[in-house]
Amino acid sequence: MSDNEVLVVASKIKTYIKNKGDMKTSAGVFDVLSDRLRAMCDQAIESARADGRKTVLDRDFS
């Protein structure tokens, strides 16, 4: 898996935005969301590591 791979399901995001805001979604949205998810995951990984765990838990994202 490369560091620039899209991590979100594009069709789900498009459907959500269409249903919630009656708007279309540009292709660039998926790269931005994936970048933010990677940053969030990186922080969660560091939180788990700091607690001496090898499992990322939901609390690591807060």
C-alpha positions in Angstrom: 0.0 0.0 0.0 1.4 3.4 -1.0 1.2 6.5 1.2 -0.9 8.3 -1.4 -3.5 5.5 -1.9 -7.1 6.6 -1.4 -8.4 5.3 2.0 -12.1 6.1 1.7 -14.9 4.5 -0.3 -15.5 7.2 -2.9 -19.1 6.1 -3.7 -20.1 6.2 0.0 -18.7 9.7 0.4 -20.4 10.9 -2.8 -23.7 9.4 -1.7 -23.4 11.0 1.8 -22.6 14.5 0.4 -25.4 14.2 -2.2 -28.0 13.0 0.4 -26.9 15.4 3.1 -26.3 18.6 1.1 -27.6 17.9 -2.4 -24.1 18.6 -3.8 -21.6 16.8 -6.1 -18.2 15.8 -4.9 -14.9 16.7 -6.8 -12.3 14.0 -7.2 -9.8 16.0 -5.1 -11.9 15.4 -2.0 -10.8 11.8 -1.7 -7.1 12.7 -1.5 -7.7 15.3 1.1 -9.8 13.0 3.2 -7.2 10.2 2.9 -4.5 12.6 4.0 -6.5 13.6 7.1 -7.2 9.9 7.9 -3.5 9.0 7.6 -2.6 11.9 10.0 -5.3 10.7 12.4 -4.1 7.1 12.2 -0.5 8.2 12.7 -1.5 10.0 15.9 -3.5 7.0 17.1 -0.5 4.7 16.4 1.7 6.9 18.5 -0.8 7.0 21.3 -1.0 3.2 21.4 2.8 2.9 21.3 3.1 5.4 24.1 0.8 3.2 26.2 2.9 0.1 25.3 0.2 -1.5 23.2 0.3 -3.1 19.8 -3.4 -2.5 19.3 -4.9 0.8 18.3 -8.1 1.5 20.2 -10.9 3.9 19.7 -9.6 6.0 22.5 -6.4 6.6 20.6 -8.3 8.8 18.2 -9.4 11.3 20.9 
